[in-house]
Amino acid sequence: MSEKESPTVCGFVAIVGRPNVGKSTLLNHILGEKISITSRKPQTTRHRLLGVKTLENAQIVYVDTPGMHIGKKRALNQYMNKEARLALIDVDVIIFMVESLKWTEEDQLVLDILLKVKCPVILAVNKADVVIEKTELFPYLKMLSEKFNFSDIIPVSAKRGKNLEALAQKVMTYLPESPHYFPEHQITDRSIQFRIAEIIREKIIRGLGEELPYTTTVELEAYEPGTVTFINAIIWVEREGQKPIVIGKNGERIKEIGKRARLDIEKMLHNKVHLKLWVKIRDGWSDDKKALQNLGYIDLTDL
């Protein structure tokens, strides 16, 4: 290596926080590509997934996680909390996301878990740009700084992409010297099929009411790439009464879900897509460990 060349750094960065605090939005903006689904409803993210940002002398492997939450005892909720905790193992840096001027019981739950970690923890304070009276923000930041010895505290706006470059630059200062773990053009560890199923689930969450989205999941039954990519997918619900809600009057709701999903899938694949959706019932799947495993939810041991 010449004297002018900088050493290559590479490492894993977990993004953690309570549900609906902006973790997936943050990741998508940092990567410049949507790999993690988003909505205004909590518990949208159910799985750990990696987002890989490759630069000339650095590769940052971000780990998006489900929001850590309390008060839910279903196997699915236990799975999501476990996924978030597992993301903290063997990472080089943690980004703990909170919302400006809002500290909740679930934020405290995450902080209590972080008390046991050894790596640097950066506090990212989201929605800092919407605080009209900036004098209100400073006491809040001071209060947070007294709760934990954060390596850094950085106000950001995940939605508008503000101050994310400063956050990414700070993250890189904590990464070890290492060759890249992933090929230069790889942006995530998840398969195309997984990402397609998640896009469909995002449209369900955005198109339905408050409760039903959490008792639905999506399974791809067929994926046939070609000049036109053919995709068949099943939307699983838990009870008979939920099926007509997803389908809608004269099938209008499922048509709209399919249309919106197809457009996003075509954008991702850069290809025409023929998408067919069916709604089926699997009684109590979200509280059945075997059903969860069959539907692709892994790491269910010791729940």
N, C-alpha and C positions, 0 to 999 in steps of 0.2 A: 504493500500500500504506500503510495507517495505521501509526502508531508501535506499536500494540499487536499488529499481525499479524507473525508470524514468517515469514522467507523459506522458500520451498519448496525442499527438497533432494531430489535423486534421483541414483542411481548404481548401478553394478554391483559385486557382491561375490562373488568366487569362493570356494567351499568346497573345499579340497583336502586330500589326505592319502593314506596307504596304504589298501589294501583293508580293509573290515570294521572301520573305526574309528568309524563312527557318523555319517558325513556326511549320508546321506539321512534318517536318523532326526532329526537336528538340523534339517534343512530342514522336514520335515513338522511338527515341533513348533512351529517359529517361525511357519509359515503357518497352523497350526491346521487343516490339511487334508492328506490324504495325496495327494501328487502324484508321489512317488518311491518305487519299490518297495524293500522291505527284506527281509533275511534274515540269519541268523547266518553264512551262507557267504560267503567273500570273492568279489569281482568280480561281485556281483549287479548293480550299476549299470554299464551299458555305454555310455551316451550322456550328453552334456551336456544339461541341461534347465534352463530358467529357472523360478524360483518368485518370484512378484511379491507383495510385501507393501506395501499402500497404506494410509497413515495420513493424517491431516488435512493435515499439512505435510511429508510425506515419502513417497517411494516407493523401497523398497529392492528391487533386482532381484538375487536370489541365483542363483548358477550352481552347480548340483550337478554333480559330475564323477565319472567312474570313478576307482577307486583306482589310484594309480601303483604299478606293481609291476615286479619284475625276474624274469629267468630263463625267460620264456615267449616263444617266437619265432613263434607262429602269427599270421597276419594279423589275427585278431580281437583278440589281445592288443596288437599294435602299434597298431591302431585306437584301443583304449581309452586307451593311454598318450598318443597324439596328441591325443585329445579333451580329456584333462586338461590337457595343456600349452597347447592353444589357448585354454582358459578363462582363462589368465593374461594374455592380450593385452587391453590397453585396459580393464582393470577399475580401479575406484577403491580397492578394499580387498580384501585376501585374508585369509580365515580358514583357518589351518593347523591341522587337527585331529590330535591325538595321544591316546594312551591313558595314563592315570595309571600311573606306575611301570613303563612298558613302552616302551623305545626299541629299534627294530629297524633292520635294514639298509635296509628300504624307507622308513622314516621319514627316514633319512639321505639316501636318493635324492631324496625330495621337497625336503628342506632344501637340498640342493646346487642344485636348480633354482631355488629361491626366492632364492638369493644374487644372481641376476641381475635381479630385479624392482626397480622403482622406487617402487611404491606401498606404503602402510603394510601390515604383516603382523601380524595379531592371532593369537596362539597360544591355541587353545581346548583345554584339557586335559580330555578326556572321562573319565567314570566316576570323578570325584573323590569322589563321595559314597560309593563302596564301599570306599575306603581306610579301614580301621579305625583304624590308627595314623596320625593326622594328622602326627605328627612325621616319618614317612617321606616325606610328600608334599613338605615344604619343601625338603629337599636335592635332590629330583628337579626341582622348579621352578627352583631355583638353577642346576642343571646345564643345563637348557634355556635359561635366560636368558643363559648364557655362550656358547651355540652361535650365537646370532644376535641382532641388535638388534631384537627384537620391539617393536612399538608398544605392545602390551599383552599380558599373560598372564592369562587368565581361566579358572579351573576351572569346569567345567560337568557336568551330567548330561543328555545328549541324550534318553535313554530316559525319564527322569522329569521332564524339562522344567525342571530346576533351574538357576538363574542365567542362563537364556537371555534374559531381559529386559535384564539388565545387559550381555550381549553385544550385543544389538540396539541398545541405547542408545549403546554405545561405537562401533559401526559407523557410526551416523548422524553422529557428530561428524566423520567423515572424508569425508562425501559433499559434492559441490559443490552450490551453488545452481543449480537447474534445474527446469523444469516436468516433470511426469510423462511418462514414455515410453509407458506403457500405459494403457488405459482403467481406470477405478476398479475395475471388477468382474472384470477379467481376472487370473487367478491363475497361469497358465503359458503358455508359448509353444507347447506341444505340443498336437496335435490329440486329439480324443476317441478316434479310432481307435488312435493310438499308445498312449494311456494304457490302453485296453482290452487291447491286445496285451501290454503290460507287466504288467498284473494277472494275466493267464493265465500269463505266464512266472514271476511270483513264486510262484504256486501249484505250478508244476512244480519250482522250486528247493526250496521248502519240503517237497515231498512225495517227493522222490527222494534218492538217495544222494549221496556226495561228488563223484563225477566226472561223472556223466551230465548234470547241469544245465548244464555249461559247453559241451556239444556239442548243445544244443537252442536253438532260437529259435522265435518265433511270428510268423505272418503272417496278417493278416485277409484272408479271401477275399470276404466279404460283410458289409456293415453297412447295415441297413435300419431307420432309426428310425421310430417310430410309437407307437400305443397300447401295443403290445408291440414291443420292439426285437429284431430278428432278427440274429444274429451267427453267421457261420461262420468258423472259424479253423483254420489248419494248424499243427501242431507239427512242426517239422523236426528230424530227427535225422541223424546222419552215417553210421550203419552198420545193417545189417539186424538185428543182435543187440540193438540199443538199442530197437527198436520195441516188442517185447513187454514190455520193462521199463516203458516209459511207459504202455502199455495195461493191464498187470497181469492177474492171473488173472481170467478171465471178464469182463474190461473194468472191474474194480472200481476200479483206480487212476485211470484216465482219467475215470471217472464222478465220483470224489471231487475230482479237480482241477477238473473242470467245475463241480461244485456250489459249491465254495469260490470259484471265480472269478466265477460268476454272481451270488452274493450280494454280492460287493464291487462288481461292475459295476452292479448294481441300486441300490446305495447311492450310487454316484457319479452315475448318470443320473437318480435318483429316478423310476424307471420299471421295469416288468416287462421281463425279458429272456429270450429263447429262445436258448440257446447250444449250438452243435454244434461238436465238436472232432474232427479227424482227425489221425493221425500218419503222416507221410510221410518218405521217405529222400532226402536230397540229399548224396551222398558228399563228405566233406571240405569242407563249406561254410565252416567256421570258419577255414580256411587258404586260401581261394579269394577273391581280391579282387573278381572279377566277381560271384561268388555273393553276397558281402557287400553289394555295391552293389544287386543285384537285390532283396535282402531289406531294403533301407532303411538300410544303414549307409553314411553319406556321408563326405566329407573323407578319401578313401582315397588321394589323390595323395601321391606321395613316401614311401610306406610302405616 
